[in-house]
Amino acid sequence: MTSPGSASSLSNPNDVTTTFIPDVAGNYTFGLTVSDGVLSDAVTLSLTVNEENTFTKPEMIKMPAGSFQMGDISGGGESNEKPVHSVTVETFEMGKYEVTLGQFRAFVDDTGYQTDAEKGIGGIDGCFTIESDNSDAVEWQADKTWRDTNFSQSENDPVVCVSKNDAQTYIKWLNEQTGLNYRLPSEAEWEYTARAGTTEKYSFSDTEEDLCTYGNVSQSIDCSDGYDFTAPVGQFEANPFGLHDIHGNVWEWTQDCWHDDYIGAPDNGYAWGSVDCDYAVLRGGSWVNLPPLLRVSYRESNPPGVRNSFYGFRLARSLTTQATPQQTTTLKVINNTSITIWYFYFKETSSSSWGGEYIGTGNWLYSGQTYTLYEIPCDKLYDMKVQGFLWIDIASKFDEYLSCGSTHEWLIE
């Protein structure tokens, strides 16, 4: 056996590869496997971490794969929580806590990123927040952002006044730093982990009074928890899956685009549209909300550029390869070209057959822009295993294979 560190004795030194990002300085012991499969002696490396360039990686919990009933299973909910439907979720990781102010600050300090509130996206500067820390009135305030929300926050409080766009940009940076695949959870994943195997209105019971034990919620409930606004993450009891602040503290952005009900919703736990949403889905309720809005099945929506002092986000991380939320095709067309779309789907019946549906004529196309032309509804695919394809008439015809529930984009050159 060769001695550790004598790379010249290996058949190919490049066969030994590792990616390791330490959080703190110290001694780390590795076992090295060479290309012929023989395990070398352990080697201890002493690493010094530059504190200025480190950040706190999110603490994640592995969620078991499983199936659950999604929606208003307790009764008395909103129409957008129906129909109740069965969803099967693959194993993945969910953030134990909501993303904190300190974690978001590390991203901004490293990149110089300006949030939608700071850039005035949507034609409005700032953030929708309270007028002052002794006022219940809330309004758009041009000088308020995640840095200053008009109430005191610690570095361990959840970051607020961030849009879904801001969350996605943070996640992109985090993935670049770690080489991992963090993302926002899908709405189905969020409800699956919030329920954590339970079937009540809340992750613990149907008893509203117990919300004071499990979340930072409206002071109108008289919890007397000492938190008038956001609370540091992890101050309340975790749900059965070990997740904190599922109820209250801040609303959490999800991947999904908003749909008015669950008719045609995916049954595989994947996001139901995630690109170019007019409205996106948030879950969980916040520090200003009363019990009806804190139920695990309750849904909130807002444009992805909206920011206020009760919106934040939590991370998820894929452990298996999920379907790509969108596919992109580059088309070369003349400006102001109209398109016609047909969608063909395979009907899995006793005698298999093809069906077709005219979708309609698309928008006028302009060079240099990306268009989301059509999201395939799952209810059009029946029980099919083989996916359908799209037929597009532009200057010529071509076929594209698409997945149920996914969004297809065309980049116009």
C-alpha positions, -999 to +999 in steps of 0.1 A: +000+000+000+013+034-009+018+060+018-007+088+019+004+119+001+028+101-023+006+110-053+034+099-078+027+063-069-009+065-080-018+054-115-036+087-120-034+113-092-064+130-107-085+100-097-086+112-061-110+141-059-128+157-030-150+188-025-149+200+011-160+233+025-152+235+063-172+258+085-146+262+111-108+258+114-095+226+128-080+192+120-100+170+096-093+133+089-099+118+055-097+083+041-084+084+005-095+059-021-071+054-050-081+045-086-077+007-081-102+007-052-076+002-024-082+024+006-051+042+018-042+051+053-061+080+068-045+114+065-051+143+088-050+178+073-048+209+094-069+236+078-070+273+086-103+290+077-103+327+066-131+340+088-138+369+065-148+346+037-168+320+056-206+319+060-230+297+079-242+269+058-279+262+063-288+234+086-308+209+067-329+178+077-334+149+055-371+143+048-383+107+042-400+098+010-437+093+014-473+100+003-499+123+019-532+139+013-527+175+002-553+202+008-582+210+031-585+175+047-599+190+080-627+209+063-636+246+065-607+258+044-606+279+013-617+268-022-581+271-034-571+243-010-593+218-030-597+192-042-578+172-017-555+149-036-528+123-030-491+134-036-460+112-034-428+130-025-392+118-030-367+121-003-351+155-001-337+179+025-356+208+041-341+237+060-344+232+097-349+270+100-359+299+078-330+317+062-316+343+086-306+379+083-270+370+090-270+343+062-285+368+037-261+395+048-231+372+040-244+369+005-249+406+000-215+414+015-199+390-009-217+401-041-229+436-035-264+425-045-292+450-043-326+436-035-358+444-053-367+468-025-335+487-030-339+488-068-375+498-067-387+469-088-423+471-097-421+509-097-422+510-059-392+517-037-387+500-004-408+475+016-443+472+030-437+473+068-448+489+100-446+527+104-426+523+136-418+497+163-447+511+184-473+512+157-496+485+142-500+505+110-483+491+079-475+508+046-450+510+017-420+528+030-394+538+004-364+538+027-371+504+043-354+472+032-341+440+047-314+461+063-339+482+083-375+471+086-385+496+113-382+471+141-352+455+157-338+422+144-309+400+154-287+383+129-305+351+138-340+365+129-354+355+096-345+379+068-376+398+056-384+424+030-371+400+004-389+390-028-390+356-044-365+371-070-342+379-041-345+345-026-337+328-060-306+350-064-294+341-029-299+304-037-278+307-069-250+323-050-252+296-022-250+268-048-219+285-063-203+286-029-211+250-019-214+231-052-247+218-039-282+221-053-303+242-029-336+256-041-370+267-028-393+239-018-422+231-040-456+238-025-463+201-022-430+195-004-437+224+020-471+210+030-457+174+032-430+185+057-453+209+075-478+181+081-450+156+090-474+127+090-502+145+108-537+151+095-549+180+117-552+217+109-518+223+124-487+202+126-494+193+162-532+192+167-564+211+159-560+232+191-554+269+183-540+276+218-510+254+211-498+277+184-481+297+211-458+267+217-450+261+181-448+295+164-444+332+166-479+343+157-502+374+161-501+390+195-539+390+193-537+353+203-521+365+236-491+342+236-470+365+258-439+351+241-419+384+243-418+388+205-439+416+190-423+411+155-400+384+141-383+361+165-349+344+162-353+311+144-357+280+165-372+297+195-404+276+194-410+238+194-402+219+162-428+199+143-426+161+142-400+163+113-378+186+134-386+218+115-390+250+134-412+280+126-435+261+103-463+282+118-458+319+119-426+340+121-425+347+083-444+335+052-421+314+031-418+316-007-421+283-026-412+274-062-447+272-075-467+296-095-502+303-081-532+283-093-567+290-081-573+254-071-557+219-072-574+207-104-547+192-125-520+196-099-489+173-101-490+142-079-452+138-078-443+166-054-427+187-081-434+224-085-464+233-105-449+260-128-420+280-115-410+304-143-425+338-152-452+336-125-476+364-124-483+352-088-462+329-067-472+308-037-462+314-001-469+292+029-468+291+067-482+324+079-463+350+099-460+370+131-490+391+122-515+363+114-543+347+133-550+309+134-570+304+102-540+316+081-516+295+101-531+261+090-508+238+072-531+238+041-536+276+039-522+292+008-510+328+001-501+344-032-484+375-044-463+386-074-426+374-071-413+409-068-434+418-037-416+423-004-428+431+030-417+426+066-436+393+070-422+375+039-390+354+040-380+319+028-367+285+037-344+263+017-348+228+003-321+206-014-326+179-039-310+145-031-323+129-063-326+142-098-359+160-103-375+169-136-362+203-148-389+229-140-386+243-174-369+235-208-355+262-230-353+261-268-337+288-290-357+297-320-346+320-349-376+339-361-384+372-377-397+399-354-435+400-350-439+364-361-471+347-349-472+311-338-498+284-337-496+257-311-511+222-310-506+198-281-508+161-287-512+137-257-512+100-253-543+085-238-535+053-219-567+033-222-576-004-229-569+005-265-541+031-265-548+061-288-536+095-295-556+127-289-550+162-300-560+197-289-557+231-305-541+254-279-544+286-298-523+313-314-495+327-293-483+362-286-463+382-312-427+373-308-398+398-305-361+391-307-340+390-276-368+380-252-378+348-235-414+336-238-432+311-217-458+299-242-476+270-226-477+250-194-490+215-200-518+206-176-515+172-160-553+166-163-548+165-201-525+135-198-548+111-180-529+082-165-501+083-191-466+072-185-453+084-218-453+122-221-469+141-250-454+164-275-460+199-288-464+208-324-454+244-333-460+262-366-437+291-370-418+293-403-415+255-401-428+227-379-410+208-352-418+186-322-407+191-286-412+164-259-426+180-227-434+168-192-468+171-174-468+201-152-437+216-166-433+250-183-416+253-217-397+285-227-386+297-261-357+322-263-362+343-294-330+353-312 
